[in-house]
């Protein structure tokens, strides 16, 4: 005998005020968990930071685990929005260097604290919450796709060889960055991120298209005085 299906409870806000309240709770949870980790933050601290009640919180989130999953997704949105802005116009080596400096600048502004907002949560939750792990993996897949899109633009601009494995290079670049962010979180300096990104870009340059030499007739002649 089949059990009747139970309709899922709709927890999404239905009014603009509800949207704002849910977003306030979620953003506060993101900030607190970024600073201290998901395990160290209590629901009472989130409520105190937002001036909301438990009934409001449980109206939008089924439980603590549901909130943490939403935090992973929201942190992913924040990170990817920043990365889209920084990578959107990258089609050459100088622009790629500016992206590198942009990332280092973010880490410097935070004093090396926190690591990657998504990576730190993934490290903490991947073995404890399968849905949170899947959400984090989705963020990293989209981040890799952004990097791959940038590298494809560089191929189209004649900066990278057409046979370059842009997906593999994007994954290697992202993996290098994540390692640098973890070490920066530990050392409280930007040095690991700088080293990681410099190494990643050096690896990318192994696939660079070298400018063709000018024909001899176009080279500037050396003029000697009589």
C-alpha positions in Angstrom: 0.0 0.0 0.0 1.4 3.3 -1.1 1.6 6.2 1.4 0.0 9.4 0.2 2.4 12.0 -1.0 2.9 14.9 1.4 2.9 18.3 -0.3 6.1 20.2 0.3 5.7 23.2 2.5 6.3 26.5 0.6 8.7 28.5 2.7 9.4 31.2 0.1 8.3 34.8 1.0 5.1 35.9 -0.7 5.4 39.7 -0.1 8.1 42.3 -0.6 8.4 42.6 3.1 8.8 38.9 3.5 11.5 38.9 0.8 13.4 41.6 2.7 13.1 39.8 6.0 14.3 36.5 4.6 17.2 38.2 2.9 18.1 40.0 6.1 18.3 36.8 8.0 20.2 35.1 5.2 22.8 37.9 4.8 23.4 38.1 8.5 23.9 34.3 8.6 26.3 34.6 5.7 28.4 37.3 7.4 28.5 35.5 10.8 29.3 32.1 9.4 32.0 33.6 7.2 33.7 35.2 10.2 33.4 32.3 12.6 32.3 29.2 10.7 28.9 27.5 10.5 29.3 25.3 13.6 30.2 28.3 15.9 27.1 30.4 15.0 23.9 29.9 16.9 20.4 30.8 15.6 20.0 33.1 18.6 23.0 35.2 17.4 21.5 35.4 13.9 18.1 36.5 15.4 19.8 39.1 17.6 21.8 40.5 14.6 18.6 40.8 12.5 16.0 41.8 15.1 13.8 38.9 14.0 12.0 36.1 16.0 12.4 32.4 15.8 8.9 32.1 14.3 10.0 34.4 11.5 13.2 32.3 10.9 11.3 29.0 10.9 8.7 30.5 8.5 11.5 30.8 5.8 13.9 28.0 6.8 12.8 24.5 7.9 15.7 24.1 10.3 19.3 25.0 10.9 20.5 22.7 8.2 18.1 24.3 5.7 19.5 27.7 6.6 23.1 26.6 6.2 22.3 25.2 2.7 20.8 28.6 1.8 23.9 30.3 3.1 26.1 28.2 0.8 23.9 29.1 -2.1 23.9 32.8 -1.1 27.6 32.9 -0.6 28.0 31.3 -4.0 25.9 34.1 -5.6 28.0 36.7 -3.9 31.3 35.2 -5.0 30.1 34.5 -8.6 28.7 38.0 -9.0 32.2 39.4 -8.1 33.9 37.0 -10.4 31.6 37.8 -13.3 32.4 41.5 -12.9 36.2 40.8 -12.7 36.3 38.2 -15.5 33.7 39.7 -17.8 36.1 41.8 -19.9 39.2 39.6 -19.7 40.4 38.6 -23.1 44.2 39.0 -22.7 47.1 38.7 -20.4 47.0 42.3 -19.0 43.3 41.9 -18.2 44.0 38.5 -16.6 46.7 40.2 -14.4 44.1 42.7 -13.3 41.8 39.9 -12.2 44.7 38.4 -10.3 45.3 41.8 -8.5 41.5 42.1 -7.9 41.4 38.8 -6.1 44.6 39.6 -4.1 43.0 43.0 -3.1 39.9 41.3 -1.7 42.1 39.0 0.5 44.2 42.0 1.6 41.1 44.0 2.5 40.0 41.1 4.7 43.4 40.8 6.4 43.6 37.2 5.0 40.6 36.2 7.2 37.8 33.9 6.2 39.3 32.2 3.2 36.9 31.5 0.3 33.3 32.1 1.5 32.2 28.9 -0.3 35.4 26.9 0.1 35.4 27.3 3.9 31.8 26.2 4.2 32.4 23.3 1.8 35.4 22.2 3.9 33.3 22.4 7.1 30.0 20.8 5.8 30.9 18.5 2.9 31.1 15.4 5.1 28.1 16.4 7.3 25.4 17.6 4.9 25.2 16.0 1.4 22.9 18.8 0.1 25.3 21.5 1.3 28.1 19.6 -0.4 26.1 19.4 -3.7 25.3 23.1 -3.5 29.0 24.0 -3.0 30.0 21.7 -5.9 27.5 23.5 -8.1 29.1 26.9 -7.2 32.5 25.6 -8.0 31.3 24.2 -11.4 29.9 27.6 -12.3 33.1 29.3 -11.2 35.1 27.0 -13.3 32.8 27.7 -16.2 33.4 31.4 -15.8 37.1 30.9 -15.9 36.8 28.6 -18.9 34.7 31.3 -20.7 37.5 33.8 -20.0 40.1 31.4 -21.5 37.9 30.8 -24.6 37.7 34.6 -25.1 41.5 34.6 -25.0 41.6 31.8 -27.6 39.2 33.8 -29.8 41.5 36.9 -29.3 44.5 34.9 -30.4 46.1 34.9 -27.0 45.9 31.2 -26.3 46.4 28.2 -28.7 43.3 26.7 -30.0 44.3 23.3 -28.8 44.5 24.4 -25.2 42.2 22.4 -22.9 40.4 25.4 -21.5 38.2 23.4 -19.1 41.1 21.6 -17.6 43.1 24.8 -17.3 40.2 26.6 -15.7 39.9 23.8 -13.1 43.6 23.9 -12.4 43.4 27.7 -11.9 40.5 27.4 -9.6 42.1 24.6 -7.6 45.3 26.7 -7.2 43.3 29.7 -6.1 41.4 27.7 -3.5 44.6 26.3 -2.1 46.0 29.8 -1.9 42.9 31.1 -0.1 43.1 28.3 2.5 46.8 29.1 3.2 46.0 32.9 3.3 43.4 32.1 5.9 46.0 30.3 8.0 48.9 32.7 7.5 46.8 35.9 7.5 48.8 37.2 4.5 48.2 37.5 0.8 51.4 35.8 -0.1 49.9 32.3 -0.7 47.2 33.7 -3.0 49.8 35.8 -4.9 52.0 32.7 -5.3 49.1 30.5 -6.3 47.7 32.8 -8.9 51.2 33.7 -10.3 51.9 30.0 -10.7 48.5 29.4 -12.3 49.0 32.2 -14.8 52.6 31.0 -15.5 51.1 27.6 -16.4 48.5 29.3 -18.7 51.3 31.1 -20.4 52.7 27.8 -21.5 49.8 27.7 -23.9 50.2 31.3 -25.1 50.4 32.2 -28.8 53.8 33.9 -29.3 53.7 37.0 -31.5 55.0 36.3 -34.9 58.3 38.0 -35.8 58.0 40.9 -38.1 59.4 40.4 -41.7 62.9 41.6 -42.1 61.8 44.4 -44.4 59.5 45.9 -41.6 62.2 46.0 -38.9 63.6 49.4 -38.1 66.9 49.8 -39.9 69.9 50.9 -38.0 71.2 54.2 -39.3 74.9 54.8 -39.0 76.3 58.3 -39.4 79.0 58.7 -42.0 
